[in-house]
Amino acid sequence: PGVDEQSTLRLSGQGEQIRDGVPGNLFVTLKVKPHPQLGRSGKQILFDLPVTVAQATLGDEIEIPSVDGPLEFVLPAGTQPDQQFKLRGKGVPDIRGGDRGDQIVAVHVVIPRDLTLEQRHLFEQLDASLGREIEMPKEKGFFSRLKEALG
């Protein structure tokens, strides 16, 4: 675990033997097999998580894949489309003994294309209940974010 694509390993004394001599070194170039659900960028693991409107709004506990096997991810209520979450230490281990990378979970809210009459009615009720005024969250400035980070 933790090797990069095209990493080369040297196996001392495992190569071809020269006539009446010692065996040389064998060099092996590695190809990393892609995972069907996870992507990779350096030590980071990337995962796209599709969720329903209800899951994003209400929150949910969802089993997701990781390099260590399945793990329980808590999707917080009010998750916004394309919001990303960083799972610290859940990425690729460093083969040189450093820290592990992180796993980035990118949430994609999937809007239904075809609704039944009942579902449409429920969405219309929700729309009437919420109203049409949308207040965009204010972007925090540099000093506000720094103050939050420092506690």
N, CA and C of each residue as an Amber inpcrd file, in Angstrom:
protein
   453
   0.8290000  -1.2000000   0.0000000   0.0000000   0.0000000   0.0000000
   0.8680000   1.2580000   0.0000000   0.4320000   2.2600000  -0.7100000
   1.1270000   3.5320000  -0.7180000   2.0880000   3.7340000  -1.8640000
   2.2510000   2.7400000  -2.7310000   3.1670000   2.9220000  -3.8580000
   2.4950000   3.7560000  -4.9350000   3.3000000   4.5000000  -5.6670000
   2.8000000   5.3350000  -6.7500000   2.8800000   4.5880000  -8.0710000
   2.0370000   5.0090000  -8.9980000   2.0790000   4.4790000 -10.3650000
   3.4800000   4.7040000 -10.9240000   4.0100000   3.7230000 -11.6090000
   5.3290000   3.7650000 -12.2420000   6.4830000   3.7840000 -11.2350000
   6.2310000   3.4070000  -9.9720000   7.3300000   3.2620000  -9.0080000
   8.2100000   2.1020000  -9.4630000   9.5040000   2.2380000  -9.2240000
  10.4380000   1.1820000  -9.6100000  11.0630000   0.5940000  -8.3540000
  11.0210000  -0.7320000  -8.2570000  11.6520000  -1.4320000  -7.1450000
  12.9120000  -2.1250000  -7.6520000  13.9710000  -2.0580000  -6.8520000
  15.2060000  -2.7570000  -7.2010000  15.3330000  -3.9600000  -6.2860000
  15.4460000  -5.1310000  -6.8930000  15.6280000  -6.3670000  -6.1390000
  17.0800000  -6.8130000  -6.3320000  17.8990000  -6.5210000  -5.3220000
  19.3330000  -6.8070000  -5.4100000  19.6000000  -8.2990000  -5.5450000
  20.4610000  -8.6380000  -6.5020000  20.8790000 -10.0190000  -6.6940000
  19.8080000 -10.9230000  -7.2850000  18.7280000 -10.3710000  -7.7560000
  17.6390000 -11.1870000  -8.3030000  17.5960000 -11.1430000  -9.8310000
  18.5390000 -10.4460000 -10.4370000  18.5550000 -10.3210000 -11.8920000
  19.2950000 -11.4650000 -12.5570000  19.5480000 -11.2870000 -13.8330000
  20.2220000 -12.3200000 -14.6220000  21.6790000 -12.4490000 -14.1730000
  22.1540000 -13.6940000 -14.1620000  23.5330000 -13.9340000 -13.7430000
  24.4500000 -13.8550000 -14.9560000  25.5340000 -13.1170000 -14.7680000
  26.5400000 -13.0200000 -15.8150000  27.3790000 -14.2990000 -15.7590000
  27.8710000 -14.7380000 -16.9040000  28.6690000 -15.9680000 -16.9690000
  29.8050000 -15.9290000 -15.9510000  29.8420000 -16.9270000 -15.0800000
  30.8410000 -17.0430000 -14.0130000  30.8670000 -15.8050000 -13.1170000
  29.7220000 -15.1430000 -12.9810000  29.6730000 -13.9430000 -12.1490000
  28.5070000 -13.9890000 -11.1730000  28.2850000 -12.8750000 -10.5690000
  27.1830000 -12.7720000  -9.6030000  25.9270000 -12.2780000 -10.3170000
  24.7560000 -12.6370000  -9.7840000  23.5260000 -12.1460000 -10.4070000
  23.4250000 -10.6230000 -10.2790000  22.8580000 -10.0170000 -11.2940000
  22.6430000  -8.5710000 -11.2640000  21.3710000  -8.2310000 -10.5000000
  20.9680000  -6.9980000 -10.6230000  19.7530000  -6.5370000  -9.9530000
  18.5660000  -6.6320000 -10.9070000  17.4090000  -6.8730000 -10.3440000
  16.1730000  -6.9140000 -11.1160000  15.3880000  -5.6500000 -10.7940000
  14.9790000  -4.9170000 -11.8180000  14.1800000  -3.7050000 -11.6290000
  12.7490000  -3.9890000 -12.0690000  11.8100000  -3.7120000 -11.1810000
  10.3930000  -3.9570000 -11.4500000   9.6620000  -2.6190000 -11.4160000
   8.9450000  -2.2980000 -12.5050000   8.1310000  -1.0800000 -12.5550000
   6.6870000  -1.4600000 -12.2500000   6.0900000  -0.7570000 -11.2850000
   4.7590000  -1.1150000 -10.8070000   3.6580000  -0.3600000 -11.5450000
   2.5720000  -1.0540000 -11.7660000   1.3580000  -0.4410000 -12.3100000
   0.2800000  -0.6350000 -11.2520000  -0.3400000   0.4730000 -10.8090000
  -1.3630000   0.4130000  -9.7720000  -2.7190000   0.1620000 -10.4310000
  -3.3820000  -0.8970000  -9.9860000  -4.6920000  -1.2380000 -10.5390000
  -5.7200000  -0.2220000 -10.0320000  -6.4880000   0.3920000 -10.9410000
  -7.4780000   1.3790000 -10.4900000  -8.6110000   0.7170000  -9.6980000
  -9.1090000   1.4250000  -8.7010000 -10.2290000   0.9560000  -7.8940000
 -11.5220000   1.3210000  -8.6220000 -12.5280000   0.4580000  -8.5850000
 -13.7630000   0.7600000  -9.3260000 -14.5450000   1.9600000  -8.7890000
 -14.3380000   2.3400000  -7.5110000 -15.1030000   3.4430000  -6.9280000
 -14.2530000   4.5980000  -6.4230000 -12.9970000   4.3450000  -6.1360000
 -12.1350000   5.3650000  -5.5360000 -11.1310000   5.8820000  -6.5500000
 -10.8720000   7.1820000  -6.4850000  -9.8180000   7.7780000  -7.2900000
  -8.6450000   8.1260000  -6.3840000  -7.5690000   8.5660000  -6.9880000
  -6.3820000   8.8940000  -6.2070000  -5.6810000  10.1020000  -6.7900000
  -5.1950000  10.9540000  -5.9050000  -4.3670000  12.0900000  -6.2790000
  -3.2700000  12.1880000  -5.2250000  -2.0900000  11.6650000  -5.5410000
  -1.0130000  11.6260000  -4.5470000  -1.4130000  10.7180000  -3.3990000
  -1.3970000  11.2750000  -2.1730000  -1.7870000  10.4950000  -0.9980000
  -3.2760000  10.6310000  -0.6860000  -3.9910000  11.4380000  -1.4720000
  -5.4240000  11.6160000  -1.2330000  -6.2460000  10.5840000  -1.9950000
  -7.2860000  10.1030000  -1.3390000  -8.2690000   9.2150000  -1.9610000
  -9.5070000  10.0540000  -2.2370000 -10.0790000   9.9030000  -3.4340000
 -11.2310000  10.6990000  -3.8480000 -12.4380000   9.7880000  -4.0400000
 -13.5820000  10.2230000  -3.5130000 -14.8090000   9.4400000  -3.6630000
 -15.9750000  10.3670000  -3.9520000 -16.7260000  10.0760000  -5.0220000
 -17.9370000  10.8180000  -5.3670000 -19.1250000  10.1020000  -4.7500000
 -19.8730000  10.8300000  -3.9110000 -21.0100000  10.2460000  -3.2010000
 -22.3160000  10.8440000  -3.7090000 -23.1010000  10.0740000  -4.4790000
 -24.4080000  10.5780000  -4.8970000 -25.4210000  10.4080000  -3.7600000
 -26.2010000  11.4600000  -3.4910000 -27.2290000  11.3960000  -2.4480000
 -28.5290000  11.9930000  -2.9750000 -29.6240000  11.6690000  -2.3170000
 -30.9180000  12.2320000  -2.6830000 -31.0810000  13.6040000  -2.0370000
 -32.0780000  14.3430000  -2.4960000 -32.3990000  15.6430000  -1.8990000
 -32.7250000  15.4550000  -0.4180000 -33.4760000  14.4070000  -0.1010000
 -33.8530000  14.1480000   1.2930000 -32.6250000  13.8590000   2.1540000
 -31.6980000  13.0480000   1.6530000 -30.4890000  12.7440000   2.4210000
 -29.6750000  14.0060000   2.6810000 -29.5120000  14.8480000   1.6620000
 -28.7350000  16.0810000   1.8260000 -29.4120000  17.0200000   2.8170000
 -30.7200000  17.0670000   2.7960000 -31.4610000  17.9760000   3.6640000
 -31.5170000  17.4750000   5.1020000 -31.8320000  16.2000000   5.2710000
 -32.0570000  15.6430000   6.6070000 -30.8090000  15.0440000   7.2450000
 -29.8060000  14.7150000   6.4260000 -28.6250000  14.0170000   6.9200000
 -28.8500000  12.5160000   6.8640000 -27.7730000  11.7560000   6.9540000
 -27.8850000  10.3030000   6.8590000 -26.5650000   9.6700000   7.2780000
 -26.6110000   8.3870000   7.5850000 -25.4040000   7.5880000   7.7990000
 -25.2890000   6.6630000   6.5970000 -24.1600000   6.7500000   5.8950000
 -23.9950000   6.0360000   4.6360000 -22.6860000   5.2570000   4.6800000
 -22.7330000   3.9910000   4.2780000 -21.5120000   3.1930000   4.1940000
 -20.8040000   3.5380000   2.8870000 -19.5280000   3.9190000   2.9940000
 -18.7490000   4.2710000   1.8100000 -17.4750000   3.4320000   1.7700000
 -16.8970000   3.2520000   0.5800000 -15.6410000   2.5030000   0.4950000
 -14.4550000   3.3670000   0.9270000 -13.4300000   2.7190000   1.4270000
 -12.1670000   3.3920000   1.7440000 -11.0440000   2.3980000   1.4620000
  -9.7990000   2.8530000   1.5560000  -8.6760000   1.9420000   1.3080000
  -8.5900000   0.8500000   2.3660000  -9.1970000   1.0760000   3.5270000
  -9.1860000   0.0900000   4.6100000 -10.4530000  -0.7520000   4.6500000
 -11.3240000  -0.6070000   3.6570000 -12.6020000  -1.3150000   3.6590000
 -13.7380000  -0.3420000   3.9380000 -14.9670000  -0.8460000   3.9850000
 -16.1210000   0.0340000   4.1670000 -16.0590000   0.7880000   5.4920000
 -16.5360000   2.0370000   5.4820000 -16.6400000   2.8060000   6.7160000
 -17.9500000   3.5760000   6.7170000 -18.4130000   3.9150000   7.9140000
 -19.6750000   4.6220000   8.0980000 -19.4090000   6.1270000   8.0230000
 -20.0220000   6.7830000   7.0480000 -19.8640000   8.2270000   6.8510000
 -21.1440000   8.9060000   7.3110000 -21.0110000   9.9120000   8.1810000
 -22.1700000  10.6600000   8.6570000 -22.3110000  11.9120000   7.7960000
 -23.3620000  11.9250000   6.9790000 -23.6750000  13.0730000   6.1340000
 -24.4850000  14.0430000   6.9830000 -23.9600000  15.2440000   7.2510000
 -24.6990000  16.1650000   8.1140000 -25.9310000  16.7450000   7.4210000
 -26.9450000  17.0480000   8.2120000 -28.1440000  17.6950000   7.6820000
 -27.7510000  19.0400000   7.0750000 -28.3860000  19.3920000   5.9690000
 -28.1030000  20.6670000   5.3160000 -26.8960000  20.6370000   4.4020000
 -26.4430000  19.4480000   4.0250000 -25.3060000  19.3440000   3.1070000
 -25.6760000  19.9650000   1.7660000 -24.7900000  20.7820000   1.2290000
 -25.0370000  21.4900000  -0.0230000 -24.5000000  20.6910000  -1.2120000
 -25.0850000  20.9100000  -2.4040000 -24.5720000  20.2280000  -3.6000000
 -23.0850000  20.5220000  -3.8020000 -22.3470000  19.5170000  -4.1700000
 -20.9080000  19.5950000  -4.4450000 -20.0670000  19.9540000  -3.2220000
 -20.6320000  19.8400000  -2.0300000 -19.8570000  20.0590000  -0.8150000
 -18.8790000  18.9050000  -0.6450000 -17.6970000  19.2150000  -0.1180000
 -16.6760000  18.1900000   0.0800000 -16.3550000  18.0510000   1.5610000
 -16.0640000  16.8210000   1.9490000 -15.6900000  16.5200000   3.3230000
 -14.3440000  15.8120000   3.3120000 -13.4840000  16.1860000   4.2620000
 -12.1500000  15.5890000   4.3640000 -12.1330000  14.6220000   5.5440000
 -11.8270000  13.3650000   5.2580000 -11.6820000  12.3580000   6.3010000
 -10.1850000  12.1920000   6.5660000  -9.7130000  12.8480000   7.6090000
  -8.2780000  12.8850000   7.8960000  -7.7200000  11.4920000   8.2050000
  -6.5720000  11.2100000   7.5970000  -5.8850000   9.9530000   7.8630000
  -6.5200000   8.7320000   7.2160000  -7.4630000   8.9340000   6.3060000
  -8.1310000   7.8050000   5.6470000  -7.6640000   7.6360000   4.2050000
  -6.5610000   8.2980000   3.8560000  -6.0400000   8.2020000   2.4980000
  -4.9610000   7.1460000   2.3770000  -4.0540000   7.3740000   1.4480000
  -2.9970000   6.4130000   1.1360000  -1.8780000   6.5230000   2.1680000
  -1.4050000   5.3760000   2.6890000  -0.2640000   5.4180000   3.6000000
   1.0010000   5.8320000   2.8490000   1.8880000   6.5090000   3.5320000
   3.1630000   6.9150000   2.9430000   4.1470000   5.7630000   3.1230000
   4.6820000   5.2470000   2.0130000   5.5940000   4.1030000   2.1230000
   6.9010000   4.4660000   2.8190000   7.1880000   5.7580000   2.9250000
   8.4060000   6.1930000   3.6060000   8.1610000   6.4250000   5.1030000
   6.9480000   6.0950000   5.5770000   6.6780000   6.1780000   7.0100000
   6.0740000   7.4850000   7.4740000   5.7200000   8.3810000   6.5730000
   5.1040000   9.6440000   6.9780000   3.6280000   9.4690000   7.2760000
   2.9420000  10.5910000   7.3770000   1.5070000  10.5690000   7.6460000
   0.7310000   9.9950000   6.4740000  -0.4300000   9.4490000   6.7860000
  -1.3470000   9.0040000   5.7330000  -2.0190000  10.2290000   5.1280000
  -2.4550000  10.0710000   3.9010000  -3.2180000  11.1250000   3.2580000
  -4.6460000  11.1340000   3.7850000  -5.4920000  11.9270000   3.1460000
  -6.8890000  12.0570000   3.5420000  -7.7860000  11.4710000   2.4600000
  -9.0110000  11.1620000   2.8370000 -10.0170000  10.7740000   1.8470000
 -10.9650000  11.9560000   1.6910000 -11.1740000  12.3730000   0.4580000
 -12.0800000  13.4760000   0.1530000 -13.3810000  12.8800000  -0.3730000
 -14.4840000  13.2190000   0.2960000 -15.8060000  12.7650000  -0.1250000
 -16.5160000  13.9590000  -0.7570000 -16.7770000  13.8800000  -2.0620000
 -17.4820000  14.9400000  -2.7890000 -18.9400000  14.5200000  -2.9300000
 -19.8350000  15.3090000  -2.3330000 -21.2600000  14.9750000  -2.3220000
 -21.9350000  15.5650000  -3.5530000 -22.6710000  14.7210000  -4.2480000
 -23.4170000  15.1540000  -5.4340000 -24.8950000  14.8700000  -5.1840000
 -25.6830000  15.9450000  -5.0600000 -27.1150000  15.7950000  -4.8260000
 -27.7850000  15.4950000  -6.1650000 -28.4470000  14.3510000  -6.2290000
 -29.0980000  13.9180000  -7.4610000 -30.5690000  14.3330000  -7.4020000
 -30.9560000  15.1950000  -8.3290000 -32.3300000  15.6860000  -8.3980000
 -33.1440000  14.7100000  -9.2460000 -34.2910000  14.2510000  -8.7360000
 -35.0850000  13.3070000  -9.5270000 -35.6330000  13.9590000 -10.7970000
 -35.6030000  13.2160000 -11.8940000 -36.1140000  13.7220000 -13.1760000
 -37.6000000  13.4300000 -13.3440000 -38.0110000  12.2590000 -12.9400000
 -39.4060000  11.8480000 -13.0960000 -40.0160000  11.6280000 -11.7200000
 -41.0960000  12.3220000 -11.4280000 -41.7810000  12.1890000 -10.1510000
 -43.1590000  11.5810000 -10.3650000 -43.5860000  10.8090000  -9.3710000
 -44.9740000  10.3620000  -9.3900000 -45.8410000  11.5590000  -9.0170000
 -47.1360000  11.4490000  -9.2070000 -48.0420000  12.5410000  -8.8300000
 -47.9440000  12.8360000  -7.3380000 -47.8310000  11.7870000  -6.5290000
 -47.7230000  11.9800000  -5.0800000 -46.4270000  12.7130000  -4.7200000
 -45.3170000  12.3090000  -5.3340000 -44.0370000  12.9660000  -5.0590000
 -44.0820000  14.4300000  -5.4780000 -44.6620000  14.7040000  -6.6260000
 -44.7870000  16.0920000  -7.0940000 -45.6060000  16.9150000  -6.1040000
 -46.6940000  16.3370000  -5.6270000 -47.5500000  17.0240000  -4.6580000
 -46.7640000  17.3260000  -3.3770000 -45.9810000  16.3580000  -2.9100000
 -45.1800000  16.5620000  -1.6980000 -44.1460000  17.6690000  -1.8980000
 -43.4940000  17.7030000  -3.0660000 -42.5300000  18.7710000  -3.3440000
 -43.2260000  20.1280000  -3.4160000 -44.4140000  20.1700000  -3.9800000
 -45.1690000  21.4310000  -4.0380000 -45.5380000  21.9090000  -2.6430000
 -45.9070000  20.9750000  -1.7600000 -46.1990000  21.3390000  -0.3730000
 -44.9450000  21.8690000   0.3200000 -43.8320000  21.2160000   0.0910000
 -42.5730000  21.6600000   0.6810000 -42.2030000  23.0420000   0.1620000
 -42.3690000  23.2560000  -1.1350000 -42.0760000  24.5510000  -1.7490000
 -42.9250000  25.6460000  -1.1140000 -44.2130000  25.3820000  -0.9260000
 -45.1080000  26.3680000  -0.3140000 -44.7040000  26.6370000   1.1320000
 -44.2680000  25.5990000   1.8310000 -43.8650000  25.7360000   3.2280000
 -42.5730000  26.5420000   3.3750000 -41.6170000  26.3040000   2.4830000
 -40.3170000  26.9840000   2.5740000 -40.3680000  28.4080000   2.0510000
 -41.2360000  28.6570000   1.0900000 -41.2650000  29.9750000   0.4620000
 -40.2140000  30.0580000  -0.6250000 -40.2360000  31.1670000  -1.3380000
 -39.3460000  31.3220000  -2.4930000 -38.1420000  32.2260000  -2.2310000
 -38.0650000  32.8360000  -1.0610000 -36.9030000  33.6860000  -0.7710000
 -35.7330000  32.8090000  -0.3640000 -34.6430000  33.0020000  -1.0540000
 -33.4430000  32.2160000  -0.7720000 -32.3660000  33.1630000  -0.2760000
 -31.8260000  32.8540000   0.8820000 -30.7520000  33.6690000   1.4380000
 -29.4440000  32.9150000   1.2680000 -28.5560000  33.4900000   0.4680000
 -27.2490000  32.8680000   0.2570000 -26.4150000  33.0200000   1.5250000
 -25.7380000  31.9560000   1.9370000 -24.8570000  32.0890000   3.0970000
 -23.7270000  33.0600000   2.7740000 -23.4050000  33.8940000   3.7510000
 -22.3370000  34.8750000   3.5390000 -20.9910000  34.1770000   3.5980000
 -20.1460000  34.5340000   2.6530000 -18.7920000  33.9850000   2.6120000
 -17.9930000  34.6300000   3.7400000 -17.3350000  33.8090000   4.5310000
 -16.5370000  34.3360000   5.6310000 -15.2240000  34.8820000   5.1020000
 -14.7820000  35.9560000   5.7050000 -13.5150000  36.5590000   5.3320000
 -12.3380000  35.7920000   5.9080000 -11.1420000  36.1830000   5.4890000
  -9.9150000  35.5160000   5.9120000  -9.7650000  35.5280000   7.4280000
  -9.9750000  36.6910000   8.0700000  -9.7540000  36.7970000   9.5070000
 -10.7920000  36.0050000  10.3000000 -12.0230000  35.9380000   9.8100000
 -13.0510000  35.1290000  10.4820000 -12.6760000  33.6570000  10.4450000
 -12.2040000  33.1920000   9.2800000 -11.8050000  31.7860000   9.1640000
 -10.5800000  31.5000000  10.0330000  -9.6260000  32.4420000  10.0800000
  -8.4310000  32.2700000  10.9030000  -8.8080000  32.2070000  12.3780000
  -9.7040000  33.0980000  12.8020000 -10.1490000  33.1220000  14.1940000
 -10.8290000  31.8060000  14.5670000 -11.6690000  31.2780000  13.6690000
 -12.3290000  29.9940000  13.9130000 -11.3090000  28.8680000  14.0240000
 -10.3140000  28.8780000  13.1390000  -9.3110000  27.8120000  13.1250000
  -8.4740000  27.8160000  14.4010000  -8.1870000  29.0110000  14.9240000
  -7.3590000  29.1210000  16.1220000  -8.1550000  28.9240000  17.4030000
  -9.4720000  28.9550000  17.2820000 -10.3320000  28.7060000  18.4490000
 -10.5570000  29.9530000  19.1730000
